[in-house]
């Protein structure tokens, strides 16, 4: 058995980020948001990429 987490679907990542799936679609279109993997028509996210992207969004208090 592997300790690797499976790839996240857009719906799973949207739920995790508390954003609509449509927002993830827009982010992919404009080139922002977490990195994603595309196999044919399927879009998936590595959880490590989602967490890394989220860490980059952290802003320091003014």
Residue pairs with C-beta under 8 A, 6 or more apart in sequence:
5 47
7 37
7 44
7 45
7 46
7 47
8 16
8 44
8 45
8 46
8 47
8 50
9 43
9 44
9 45
10 21
10 24
10 25
10 43
10 45
11 21
12 45
13 24
13 34
13 45
13 50
14 20
14 21
14 23
14 24
16 50
17 24
17 50
17 54
24 33
27 33
27 34
28 36
28 43
33 53
34 45
34 49
34 50
34 52
34 53
34 54
35 45
35 46
35 49
35 53
36 43
36 44
36 45
36 49
37 43
37 44
37 45
37 46
38 44
